[in-house]
Amino acid sequence: MKNIILITGATSGFGKAIAYKFAAAGWNCIITGRRADRLHEIAADLEKNHSVKVLSLVFDVQDRKTVTTTLHALPEEWRSIDVLVNNAGLALGRDSFENASLDDWDTMIDTNVKGLMYVTKAVLPFMTERKKGHIINIGSTAGKEVYKDGNAYCASKHAVDAITKAMRIDLLPHRIKATAIHPGAAETEFSVVRFKGDHSKADAVYDGYKALQAEDIADIAFYVANLPEHVCINDLVVTCLSQANSMYLQK
């Protein structure tokens, strides 16, 4: 079988763009997401236009039992996963600490941190057995500094940064690469989700400058995944030209 990539949160944004980028290069794809109709539609389109095999798995990365049982039950032909992209993640709300929602905090921690760990833990046996693999975690510039009203989201992305560093150390004997890609402002569904469907607030985030696009991150993921076997990029912070970091943006 051709090279295999597994991408979580592949129904939109970075995950969808990464699936199309790798499929266009002939990689077979395992794509996961919560929205079954959209996931299956993307799978069919990838197969039709890029002549690759696609396995679509509908689950929420927050659900530890389903994640584990689904991935442990992968058909034999799909187990030789070369690259895992932990992309599923979200921000909810932009409120000061005392006003923030506990439910929002739980969802962000359960998705951005625990979900990433559940998926990785389930996939790792396939990589350690082969002494080969690459884990790419999608972090954020919010994992590098903390900004006002970012509280739990920033904490969750700091955790992604730390977990990736831990993977790099712990998985060294197994010859498994670990890379964190930390995007800044990117024009995807991110802000629509953060502001809970308020498109006017979401659109205002990107007014006055050219933000990163999902395809930009897909290009970067493809680059780091296709370097020579002895080369591993550990950490990348990526912003558009108008952004210096999470707090400084020129409009």
QUIUR-V643675 format. One record per residue. RES is the residue in one small letter. PSI is psi in degrees with one decimal (* if undefined). OMEGA is omega in whole degrees, -180 to 180 (none if undefined). D_LAST is the distance of its C-alpha to the last C-alpha in whole Angstrom. Layout:
res=RES psi=PSI omega=OMEGA d_last=D_LAST
res=RES psi=PSI omega=OMEGA d_last=D_LAST
//
This chain:
res=m psi=151.3 omega=177 d_last=47
res=k psi=176.4 omega=174 d_last=44
res=n psi=148.0 omega=-177 d_last=41
res=i psi=133.0 omega=173 d_last=40
res=i psi=139.1 omega=174 d_last=37
res=l psi=126.4 omega=-177 d_last=36
res=i psi=123.1 omega=175 d_last=33
res=t psi=153.0 omega=180 d_last=32
res=g psi=47.5 omega=-172 d_last=30
res=a psi=8.5 omega=-177 d_last=30
res=t psi=-9.1 omega=-179 d_last=30
res=s psi=174.9 omega=170 d_last=26
res=g psi=-139.0 omega=-177 d_last=23
res=f psi=-44.3 omega=-176 d_last=23
res=g psi=-44.6 omega=179 d_last=27
res=k psi=-46.0 omega=-179 d_last=28
res=a psi=-38.9 omega=178 d_last=26
res=i psi=-41.6 omega=178 d_last=28
res=a psi=-44.8 omega=-179 d_last=31
res=y psi=-37.5 omega=-180 d_last=31
res=k psi=-47.5 omega=-177 d_last=30
res=f psi=-38.9 omega=178 d_last=33
res=a psi=-38.8 omega=179 d_last=35
res=a psi=-24.5 omega=178 d_last=34
res=a psi=6.5 omega=175 d_last=36
res=g psi=10.2 omega=178 d_last=39
res=w psi=137.9 omega=169 d_last=38
res=n psi=145.4 omega=-170 d_last=40
res=c psi=134.7 omega=164 d_last=38
res=i psi=118.6 omega=-179 d_last=38
res=i psi=139.4 omega=-180 d_last=36
res=t psi=156.0 omega=178 d_last=35
res=g psi=172.7 omega=-179 d_last=34
res=r psi=-25.5 omega=-174 d_last=35
res=r psi=97.3 omega=-171 d_last=34
res=a psi=-48.1 omega=-177 d_last=38
res=d psi=-47.2 omega=-179 d_last=37
res=r psi=-39.3 omega=-179 d_last=34
res=l psi=-46.7 omega=-178 d_last=35
res=h psi=-33.1 omega=177 d_last=38
res=e psi=-42.9 omega=178 d_last=37
res=i psi=-42.2 omega=179 d_last=34
res=a psi=-45.7 omega=-179 d_last=37
res=a psi=-39.4 omega=-179 d_last=39
res=d psi=-41.6 omega=178 d_last=37
res=l psi=-44.9 omega=-180 d_last=36
res=e psi=-41.7 omega=-177 d_last=40
res=k psi=-44.0 omega=-171 d_last=41
res=n psi=-17.1 omega=-176 d_last=38
res=h psi=2.1 omega=176 d_last=38
res=s psi=44.9 omega=175 d_last=42
res=v psi=166.7 omega=174 d_last=41
res=k psi=140.5 omega=180 d_last=43
res=v psi=130.6 omega=175 d_last=40
res=l psi=118.4 omega=-180 d_last=41
res=s psi=129.9 omega=-178 d_last=39
res=l psi=118.9 omega=-178 d_last=40
res=v psi=111.2 omega=173 d_last=39
res=f psi=162.9 omega=175 d_last=38
res=d psi=126.5 omega=-177 d_last=36
res=v psi=-16.1 omega=177 d_last=35
res=q psi=-21.0 omega=-174 d_last=36
res=d psi=93.3 omega=-173 d_last=40
res=r psi=-43.2 omega=-178 d_last=41
res=k psi=-46.7 omega=-179 d_last=45
res=t psi=-42.7 omega=177 d_last=44
res=v psi=-49.1 omega=-176 d_last=41
res=t psi=-49.7 omega=-177 d_last=44
res=t psi=-38.1 omega=-179 d_last=47
res=t psi=-47.6 omega=-176 d_last=45
res=l psi=-32.8 omega=177 d_last=44
res=h psi=-20.8 omega=-179 d_last=47
res=a psi=13.6 omega=179 d_last=49
res=l psi=138.3 omega=174 d_last=47
res=p psi=150.3 omega=-175 d_last=49
res=e psi=-39.5 omega=-176 d_last=51
res=e psi=-15.5 omega=-178 d_last=49
res=w psi=3.3 omega=-172 d_last=46
res=r psi=-16.2 omega=-179 d_last=46
res=s psi=65.3 omega=-176 d_last=45
res=i psi=121.1 omega=-179 d_last=42
res=d psi=-39.1 omega=-177 d_last=40
res=v psi=131.2 omega=171 d_last=36
res=l psi=124.5 omega=175 d_last=35
res=v psi=109.5 omega=175 d_last=31
res=n psi=90.8 omega=-176 d_last=31
res=n psi=-28.9 omega=-176 d_last=28
res=a psi=125.6 omega=-179 d_last=29
res=g psi=167.5 omega=-178 d_last=26
res=l psi=161.8 omega=168 d_last=24
res=a psi=141.2 omega=177 d_last=22
res=l psi=120.3 omega=178 d_last=24
res=g psi=158.3 omega=175 d_last=23
res=r psi=72.6 omega=-173 d_last=20
res=d psi=152.7 omega=177 d_last=23
res=s psi=158.8 omega=-172 d_last=24
res=f psi=-44.9 omega=-174 d_last=27
res=e psi=-18.5 omega=-178 d_last=30
res=n psi=-7.2 omega=-174 d_last=28
res=a psi=155.2 omega=-178 d_last=28
res=s psi=130.7 omega=176 d_last=30
res=l psi=-34.9 omega=178 d_last=33
res=d psi=-41.5 omega=177 d_last=33
res=d psi=-43.5 omega=179 d_last=29
res=w psi=-46.7 omega=-180 d_last=30
res=d psi=-45.0 omega=-178 d_last=33
res=t psi=-41.9 omega=-180 d_last=31
res=m psi=-44.7 omega=179 d_last=28
res=i psi=-43.0 omega=-178 d_last=31
res=d psi=-32.7 omega=-180 d_last=34
res=t psi=-56.7 omega=-171 d_last=31
res=n psi=-31.4 omega=-176 d_last=29
res=v psi=-62.5 omega=-176 d_last=32
res=k psi=-39.7 omega=179 d_last=35
res=g psi=-43.6 omega=177 d_last=34
res=l psi=-43.0 omega=-178 d_last=33
res=m psi=-38.9 omega=179 d_last=36
res=y psi=-47.7 omega=-178 d_last=39
res=v psi=-46.5 omega=-179 d_last=38
res=t psi=-44.7 omega=-180 d_last=38
res=k psi=-37.2 omega=-179 d_last=41
res=a psi=-32.7 omega=-176 d_last=43
res=v psi=-28.8 omega=-173 d_last=42
res=l psi=-40.6 omega=-179 d_last=43
res=p psi=-32.7 omega=179 d_last=46
res=f psi=-33.0 omega=-180 d_last=46
res=m psi=-44.2 omega=-178 d_last=44
res=t psi=-32.9 omega=179 d_last=46
res=e psi=-35.4 omega=-178 d_last=49
res=r psi=-8.9 omega=-175 d_last=48
res=k psi=44.9 omega=-176 d_last=47
res=k psi=140.8 omega=176 d_last=44
res=g psi=166.3 omega=-179 d_last=40
res=h psi=123.8 omega=177 d_last=37
res=i psi=122.4 omega=178 d_last=34
res=i psi=116.6 omega=180 d_last=31
res=n psi=128.3 omega=178 d_last=29
res=i psi=108.8 omega=179 d_last=25
res=g psi=-133.5 omega=-179 d_last=24
res=s psi=156.2 omega=170 d_last=20
res=t psi=-20.9 omega=175 d_last=18
res=a psi=-11.8 omega=174 d_last=19
res=g psi=0.6 omega=-179 d_last=23
res=k psi=-24.4 omega=175 d_last=22
res=e psi=164.3 omega=-178 d_last=21
res=v psi=133.7 omega=179 d_last=21
res=y psi=164.8 omega=-177 d_last=18
res=k psi=133.8 omega=178 d_last=19
res=d psi=17.3 omega=178 d_last=21
res=g psi=-19.9 omega=-177 d_last=21
res=n psi=-93.6 omega=-172 d_last=24
res=a psi=-33.5 omega=177 d_last=26
res=y psi=-47.5 omega=177 d_last=24
res=c psi=-41.5 omega=179 d_last=23
res=a psi=-41.6 omega=-178 d_last=27
res=s psi=-37.0 omega=-179 d_last=27
res=k psi=-27.3 omega=169 d_last=25
res=h psi=-37.5 omega=178 d_last=26
res=a psi=-41.2 omega=177 d_last=30
res=v psi=-41.5 omega=178 d_last=29
res=d psi=-47.3 omega=-179 d_last=28
res=a psi=-41.8 omega=-179 d_last=31
res=i psi=-39.9 omega=179 d_last=33
res=t psi=-41.9 omega=177 d_last=32
res=k psi=-39.2 omega=178 d_last=33
res=a psi=-41.5 omega=177 d_last=37
res=m psi=-44.3 omega=-178 d_last=37
res=r psi=-39.2 omega=180 d_last=37
res=i psi=-53.0 omega=-172 d_last=40
res=d psi=-30.5 omega=-175 d_last=42
res=l psi=2.5 omega=180 d_last=42
res=l psi=-44.1 omega=180 d_last=42
res=p psi=-20.0 omega=-179 d_last=46
res=h psi=2.6 omega=178 d_last=45
res=r psi=37.9 omega=179 d_last=43
res=i psi=126.8 omega=180 d_last=40
res=k psi=149.7 omega=174 d_last=37
res=a psi=125.3 omega=-177 d_last=34
res=t psi=136.8 omega=171 d_last=30
res=a psi=130.3 omega=173 d_last=27
res=i psi=122.1 omega=-174 d_last=24
res=h psi=91.9 omega=180 d_last=21
res=p psi=150.8 omega=169 d_last=18
res=g psi=-146.1 omega=-178 d_last=15
res=a psi=125.9 omega=-179 d_last=12
res=a psi=135.4 omega=-175 d_last=14
res=e psi=86.4 omega=178 d_last=15
res=t psi=-160.1 omega=176 d_last=18
res=e psi=-2.0 omega=-173 d_last=20
res=f psi=-53.2 omega=-176 d_last=19
res=s psi=-30.7 omega=175 d_last=17
res=v psi=-41.7 omega=178 d_last=20
res=v psi=-45.3 omega=-178 d_last=23
res=r psi=-41.9 omega=-178 d_last=21
res=f psi=17.9 omega=169 d_last=21
res=k psi=48.0 omega=174 d_last=24
res=g psi=-0.4 omega=179 d_last=24
res=d psi=95.7 omega=-174 d_last=21
res=h psi=-29.3 omega=180 d_last=19
res=s psi=-42.7 omega=176 d_last=17
res=k psi=-40.7 omega=-179 d_last=16
res=a psi=-44.2 omega=-179 d_last=15
res=d psi=-35.1 omega=-178 d_last=14
res=a psi=-27.2 omega=180 d_last=11
res=v psi=-33.7 omega=-173 d_last=10
res=y psi=6.0 omega=180 d_last=9
res=d psi=137.0 omega=169 d_last=8
res=g psi=3.2 omega=179 d_last=5
res=y psi=167.0 omega=178 d_last=5
res=k psi=107.6 omega=-180 d_last=9
res=a psi=166.7 omega=171 d_last=10
res=l psi=150.6 omega=175 d_last=14
res=q psi=158.0 omega=-179 d_last=17
res=a psi=-36.4 omega=-179 d_last=20
res=e psi=-27.8 omega=177 d_last=22
res=d psi=-43.4 omega=-180 d_last=20
res=i psi=-34.5 omega=176 d_last=22
res=a psi=-42.1 omega=178 d_last=25
res=d psi=-40.5 omega=-179 d_last=25
res=i psi=-44.0 omega=178 d_last=25
res=a psi=-41.2 omega=179 d_last=27
res=f psi=-40.7 omega=180 d_last=30
res=y psi=-51.0 omega=-176 d_last=29
res=v psi=-27.2 omega=-179 d_last=30
res=a psi=-12.8 omega=-175 d_last=33
res=n psi=21.9 omega=175 d_last=35
res=l psi=164.2 omega=178 d_last=35
res=p psi=154.4 omega=-174 d_last=39
res=e psi=-29.4 omega=-176 d_last=41
res=h psi=0.4 omega=-176 d_last=41
res=v psi=129.4 omega=177 d_last=37
res=c psi=121.0 omega=170 d_last=35
res=i psi=119.1 omega=-175 d_last=31
res=n psi=-37.8 omega=-168 d_last=31
res=d psi=128.8 omega=179 d_last=27
res=l psi=127.7 omega=172 d_last=24
res=v psi=125.4 omega=-172 d_last=20
res=v psi=124.3 omega=175 d_last=18
res=t psi=165.9 omega=169 d_last=14
res=c psi=168.5 omega=-177 d_last=12
res=l psi=-30.7 omega=-175 d_last=11
res=s psi=-4.5 omega=-174 d_last=7
res=q psi=132.3 omega=176 d_last=9
res=a psi=-41.5 omega=177 d_last=12
res=n psi=-163.5 omega=-175 d_last=14
res=s psi=-21.0 omega=-172 d_last=14
res=m psi=-18.4 omega=-175 d_last=13
res=y psi=114.6 omega=-176 d_last=10
res=l psi=130.3 omega=179 d_last=6
res=q psi=117.8 omega=178 d_last=4
res=k psi=* omega=none d_last=0
//
